[in-house]
Amino acid sequence: MNLIVSSSDKSFKWMILGTATFVTMLYAMAVTIASIALPDMRGAMSATQDQITWTITGNIVATAVFTPFAGWLTTRYQIRHILIFSVVGFIIASLLCGFSRSLEEIVIARVAQGAFGAPLPPLCQALVLAAFPIKQRSMAMAIWGMGTILGPVIAPTIGGYLSEALNWRWIFFTLVPFGVCALLAVIAVVPKKPISKGFSLDWIGFIALACCIAALQIMFDRGERNSWFDSTETIIEFGVIILGFYIFIIHSLTTNKPFIKLIIFKDRNYTIGLLLIFFFGMLNFVPMVLFPTLLQELRGYPQGVIGMLMGTRGLGTFIGFAIIALTGKVDPRILIFLGFSIQGISGLYMSTFDINMTFSNVAWASTIQGLGVGLTWPPISVICFATLSEKYFGEATAMFHLVRNIASSFFISVSVAVVLHMGQVNFADISSLVTSWSEGINLQNLNNLELIDIAKLTKETHRQSLMIGYINSFKLFFWVSFVAIPLLFFVKLKSTESN
């Protein structure tokens, strides 16, 4: 499928790259900007910690469900028109997020934001891949990847300041001017091009896949509260997952025009690349979801400071992308190995935190983790599409981002569940040790012990218990980082000198 442009026009392809980078930055801002104000939103919406994370996971799930549409849409409509429609819908959804008055309203608005934003990354990536020859893709992917780091840098910094100075609603209003700029860039740069002959949407395949993804996310988000498989709800959700996946696979193998052509998985590097991006997706957003609640609720940091700390991650990612751009001929497998290893080191470092962690501790951890992200993302993109035919780029990029988003929402849910579960377990364990015979605790005269002192003791026990839960989630982050590395032995790259 001839997606967009010819690489013969050297100046035009750089304009395409700049536009694609800015539009991708808009999407990245939306994913991360809500995390900075989760504690304030939680209070305003009277929500629990696991409920308010639906503003993050709901957005990611909607993106995951609607991302596969990108490949199908390119066979029916102009990519220029798809991008314009998506950006306009994204702007409207961002406004609705800011005007939301309840948890249900903001979750629905965030879902709409994710649905409209879903086509942006795969279509922008397809634009860049089609515009640049193979030998320049590593450099182009590194520059395009700047959009994924500028978003996480700009969003927490500006959003944190505005949220503290005004209120949390302004973090969503901030997206509007960026959305308008992205819209103008698309209108000015992205051309009209002939489209391939459209084909009808495989509704059976799409609905089966959508049900599978939605049930998977709901199961992980509600599993801890429902005591997992002790709950009938969890069992039903698990059944929907198995049934939906089974129908999707069987239908895709037997129909002539499946929702996703399974032939793309015959490409070895593409399949390995999807596995690598799955692990990358698991690691990518988890610290940005956990840190704001950790820093504000356990350490009392203001949102402006939290925004600065989240921005340091972007600094590390920028350094990683700069290294990629300057070392374009380095084997991408080496860079991926370094990237996952560095993220593992950051997870190990975060697991050494205690309740008295300092600003510099968190800043260093975020910067190191960001460096790992910067070294990992572009080479995975290069490996994934190195040997795949260009006619599959539309649906292949959609599946690429689908897998990444599923992995992100999945691991966010798992990490939050680990924090909450281990927090409860450790609260029970620590509380059992707080007795009148405990060394360092004077509870001998229980009759004169004021209620306010008991409340303070309970609060501190809760803080310490939750901190242990966060430490356990960081340890899990560490182990996941290194699990992906053996996959690199299965990657087989071809020479690009002739391209």
N, C-alpha and C positions, 0 to 999 in steps of 0.2 A: 504494500500500500504506500503510494507516494504521499507522504503526509503534508509537507509544507514547502520547503525551499530547496533550491539548488545551491551547492557549496561553491559554485563558480563566482558568485558575486561576493567578493571578500568584505566589502564595507557593510553590505546588507546583513551578512551572517553575524557580524558583531552587534548590529542593532537588535537582531533577533535575540542574541545572547543576553544583552542588557535588559530587554523587555522581559524575557523569561525569568531572569534572575530577580527582578523587582516584583513580578507577580508571585513568584514562589515565596519571596520574603513576606508578602501579605498573608499567605496561607500559614507560614511558620509563626507569624505574630499571633494569629488567632488561636493556634494550638496551645501556645505557651502563656499568653497574656493573662488568662484567667487564673493561673496557678498562684500569681502574686497576691491576689485578693481573696483566696479561698477562706481564710479565717473570718474576714469581714462579711463576706457573702454568707458564710455559715451562720453568723449571728443575725444578719438581716433577714434570712430566710427561715430561721429557727430550725435548722437542719443539723443532723448528726454528721460526724466526720466522714463516714462512708457514704452518706447520702449526697453531701456537697461535692464529692469527687465525680458525681454523675455529670457535672458541668464540664469536666475534662473527658471522662470516658464516653459520655453520650456523644460529644462532638467527634471523637475518634471512631466510634462505632458507625455513626452516620457516614463519615468519610469512607470507612472501610466498605460499607454496604454499597455506596454509590460510585466508588472509584472504578469498578469494572465497566460502568456505563461509558467511560471516556473512549474506550476502543470502539464501541458500537456507535457512539455519536459521531465519530470522525468519518464514518461511512455514510452518514445521513445528512450532515450539516457541515457548513464551513467551520473550520477550527476558529477562525476569527469571530464568527457569530457565537460559538459555544463559549469562548472566553469572555466576550462582552456580556452575555446572559449570566454567566456564573459570577462575574465580578459585581454586576448590578445586584443580583440576589444576595451576594455576600454582604454588600454594604447595607442593604435593608435589614438583613438578619442581625448584623452588628448593632444597628440602632435599636432593634427590638430587645436585644440582650440588655442594653443600657436602661431601657424603660421597664424591664420586668419587675413585677411586684411580689412574685412568689417563686418557690422552688420549681413548681411545674412549668411556669412561664419561661423561666430562664433556661431550663433544660430543653424545652421545645425549641426555643430560639437558638440555642447552641447546636441542637440537632440540625436545624435548618442551615445554620452557618456551616456546619460540616458537610451537609449535602451539596450546597452550592460551591463550597471550596474544594470538593472532591476531585473535579476534573482538572484543577489548576496544576498540581505537580506533575501528573503523568503527561498532560498535553505540553507543558513547558519543557519537560525532559525530552519528549519526542521532537519538539521543535529544535532543540539543541543537537540531538543525535542526528537528525536529518540534515542539519546545516553544516556540520563539521565532518571531515574524513576521519577514519579510524585513528590515524596517527596523531590527530589533534584532540581527540575526545577526552583524554585524561586531563589535559589543560582546560578544555571547555567545561568538563564536569566539575573541576575544582572551582572555576569562576562561577558557574551556575550554582554550585553548592554554597556560595557566599550568601545567597538568599536565605538558606536554612540557618545561617549563623547570625546574619544581621537582624532577622526577626527576633530570635531569643535574646539578642543584646538590646535592641531598641524597646521591645515590648515590656520586659520587666523594669527597665530603668525609667522610661517615661510613665508606664502604668503605675509603678510603685510610687513615684513622686505625686502624680495626679490623684491617686487613690488616697494618699495621706493628706494632701493639701485640700482636696475637695471631697470626693467619696469614691467608692469602688466602681460606680457606674461609668466614670470617665475612662476607665481602662478600655471599655468597649467603644465609647465615642471616639477614642483616639484612632481607632482603625478606619474611621470614615474618610479623613483626608488622604490617608495612604491608599485606600480603595479607589478614590477619585483619581489620584495620580496614576494608579495601575490601569484604570479604565482608559484614560487618555493615551497612555503608552500603547495599549493594545490597539486602539482605534488608529493611531498614527503609524504603527510599525507593521503589525501582522497583516499580510496581504490576503486577498481572495485567491484561492487556488482551486483547481478542479478536484472534485471528490470522487472517491471510488463508488461503484454501484452499491447502493444501500441494500441491506438484508434485514428481514424481520427479526424483531427481538425474540430470543428464546425465553419466553416467560417462565416456563417450567424450571429451566436451569437457574434463572435469576432468583425466582422466589425460593427455590430450595436452598440456594447458597445464602440468600439474605436471612432466611429463618435460622439456618445453622449458625451464622455469625452472631445474630441478635441473641439467640438462646445461649450461646457460649458466653457472651459478655454478661448477660443477666445472671447466669449461674455463678460466675466468679464474683460479681459484685454483691450478690445477695447470699452467697453460700455461707459465709461466716455467720451472718445473723440467723440463718435458717438451720444452723448446725449441720450443714452439708447434706449428706445422704440420709440423715435422720428425718429430713423434710420431704414431704410429697412433692412440693414445688420443685426442689432440686432434681428429683428423680424424673419429673416430667420434662424439665429443661434438658436434662442429659439425653432423654429419649428423642427430643426434637433435634438435638445436635446430631445424633447418630443417624436418624431417619433422613434429615435434610442433606447430610453429607452423602449418604448412600444414594439417594435419588439423584443428586447432582452428578455424581461420578457415573452411575449407570446410564443416566439420560445423556450425558456428554459423550459417552462411548457409543451410543446407539443412534443418535440423531445426526442428520447430515449437516445441520447448521447450529452447533452448540453455542451457548452463551460465551464460553471461553474455549477456544480451540486447544485441546490437550496436546496437539502436535508440538506446541512450543516447548513442552517439557522433555521432548526427545533431545533437545540441545543440552549437552552435558554441562557446559559452563553456565547456561541460564538457570538450570535447576540447582546447581551448587550455589550460584549467586543468590537465588531466592532463599536458600537455607541460611546463607550468611546475612542477608538483609533481615531475616526473621530474628536472628540473635541481636543484630544491630538495633532493630526496632525495640526489642525488649529492654535494651540498656538506655536508649536515647532520651526518653522523657521522664523516667522514674525519679531521678534526683530533683528535677524541676517541680515535681508534684509533692515529693516528701519534704523538701527543705523549707518551703514557706510555712507550713504548719508546724514543723519542728522548731524553727527559729522564733516564730511569733508566740506559740503557746508554751513552749518549754524554756525559752530564753528571753521572751519579751521584746524582741527586736521590732522597731518600727518598720513600716512597709517600704519607706524610702531606702533604708539600709538593706533590707532583703532584696529589693530590686537591684541595688548595686552588686550584691553578692551573686545574684543570678546572672548579671551581666558579665562577670568574670569568666563564666563558662564560655560565653561567646568569644572572649579574648583568646582563650585557649584554642577554640575551634578555628578562629581566624589564623592563628599561627600554624595550625595543622594544614589548612588549605594553602597557605603561602608556601609551605614546604612541598606540598604536592605540585603546585604550579611551577616551582623552581627545579623540581626533580622529575620531570615528566617521563624520563626514560627508565626510571627505576621499576623493577618488577613489582607489579601491584600486589602480589602475594606477600612480599616483604613488608610493604606498607600496612596491609591489613593485619599481619601478624603483630607489628608494632602497635597499631591502633587498638586492637583488642587487649593486648598486654598492658598498655598504659591505662585503659579503662579498668582493667582488673586491679592494677596498682592503686588507682583512685578508690575503688571499692574497699580494698584492704585498709587504706588509710582512713576512710570514713568509718570503718568498723572499729577503729581505735578511739573514736570520739567518746566523750562523757558529757555529763550534764553541764559542765563548765567550759565547753568548747568556745573558742574565741573567733573573732571576725576573721583573723588570718587563717585559722584552721579551715574554715568553710571556704574561704576564697581560694586557697591552694587546692583543695579537693575539687572545687568546681572548675578551676583552670585546667587541672590535670585531666579531668574527665572530658572537658571540651577539646583538649588536644587530641585525645584518643578518638573522639568523634570526627574531628577534622582529617585525621589520617586514615580513617576507615571508610567514610562515605563515598568519596570519588572513586577509589580503586574498585570497590564492590560494584559500582555502576559500570565501570569499564569491563570488568570480568563478565558481568551478567549479559552484556550485549556485544561482547567481542566477536562471537561466532554466530550470532542469531541473524537470520535474514531480515532486511529492513521492512519487508512487507508485513512482518508481525509486530513491528514496533508499537503500534497503537494499543493493541490488547496486552502486549508484553509489558509495557511501561505501566499500564493500569494494574496488572497483576502484581508487578513489582511493588507498587505503593500500597496495594491491598494487603499484601503479606506483611509489609512493614507496619501498617496501621493496626492490623489484628494483633501482631506481636506486642505493640506498644500498649494497647488497651488491656490485653491479657496480663502483661507483667505489672502494669499499674495496679490492677485489681489484686493480683497475687501479693504484691508488696504491701499494699494497704491492709490486706487481710492478715499478713504476717505481723505488721505493727499492732493491729488491734488485738489479735489473738494472743500474741506473746505478751502484750501489755496486760491483758486480763489475767493470764496465767501467772505472770510475775507479781502482779498486784496481790493475788491470793497468797503467793509464797512469801512475799515480803511482809504482808499484813500479819501472817501467822507468827512472824518473828518479833512483832512489836508487842511485847508483854511487859509486865511489871518487873520481870527478871532480866530484860534485855540490857546488855551493857551499854551505857551511854544514854539510856532513856529512863528518866525518873518518872515512873507512874505509880509510885508507892502510895501516894495519897490521892487516890482516884476521886474521892468525894470533893476535893478542892480543885480538881482539874476543870478549867473553864471550857465551855463548848468551843470557843474560838480557837483554843489550842488544839483541840481534837480535829477541828476543820483544817487547821494548818498542817497538822501531821498527816491527815488523809490526803491533802492536796500534794504534799511533797512525796508521799508514797506513790501517788498516781503519776507524778512527773518522772520519778526514777523508773517506774515500771514501763512507761511508754518509751523512755530512752532506751531501755533494753530491747524493746520491740523494734525501734529504728535501727539499732546496732545489728540485730538479726537480719533485717531486710538488706542492710549494706553488705553483710556477709554473703547473702544469696546473690547479690549483684556481682560480687567478686567471683564466685564460682561460675556464674553464667558467662562471664567475660572470657574465661579460658576454655569453656566447653566448645566454643565455635572454632578454635584454632585448628584442630585436626582436619577440618573440612578443606583446608587449603591444599592438602596433599592430593586432592582429587581434581583440582583445577588444571586445565591444559590450555595454554594460550598459543595462538598461532602468530606467526610473524606479521607485522603490520607495515613492513618497509615498502611494500608495493602499493600501499593505499595512499 
